[in-house]
Amino acid sequence: MRTVQVKVGDTVQVSLQDDYPVPGSAVVWNATSSNEAVLAPGVVSRSTPVSSGPGKHDTYTGDLSAKAPGQAVLDAHGTTRCEAMTK
């Protein structure tokens, strides 16, 4: 866990990478705020997916905006998916 202090109007950016350790699997990342009145989600982007397998990767970037004074916990978590099942 890490604590950061920001001012109202600042953007907190989280960038997470999936390294595709197992062929055919991937992690879908998401970042959420425990208090969206203080730290609100904003722009989310993902790099263009590449073929899975060792040495390949995909990057998730999420911006959250500081909206008001207070405290919020940013939770970055991933869900494993099977690429063979993706439509």
C-alpha positions, 0 to 999 in steps of 0.5 A, spaced: 500 500 500 502 507 498 499 513 500 499 519 495 497 526 497 494 530 491 490 537 490 483 538 488 484 538 480 490 533 480 489 527 476 492 520 479 494 515 473 495 508 474 498 504 469 498 496 470 501 491 465 499 484 464 505 480 461 501 474 459 505 468 463 500 463 460 498 462 453 491 463 452 490 467 458 490 474 460 488 479 466 483 484 465 485 490 470 480 495 473 481 501 478 476 503 482 475 509 488 472 507 495 470 515 495 468 517 488 466 524 491 473 525 493 477 521 487 472 520 481 474 515 475 476 518 468 479 516 462 481 509 461 485 506 456 488 499 454 493 498 449 492 494 443 491 487 445 497 482 442 498 475 441 498 471 448 504 468 450 511 469 454 514 476 453 507 479 450 503 484 454 497 489 454 497 495 458 491 498 462 491 506 464 486 509 468 486 516 470 482 518 477 480 526 478 481 529 485 474 532 486 474 534 493 478 534 500 478 527 503 480 520 503 479 515 498 482 508 497 484 506 490 483 499 488 487 496 482 485 489 481 485 484 475 480 478 473 483 473 469 480 471 463 481 465 458 482 468 451 479 462 447 473 464 450 473 471 448 468 473 443 
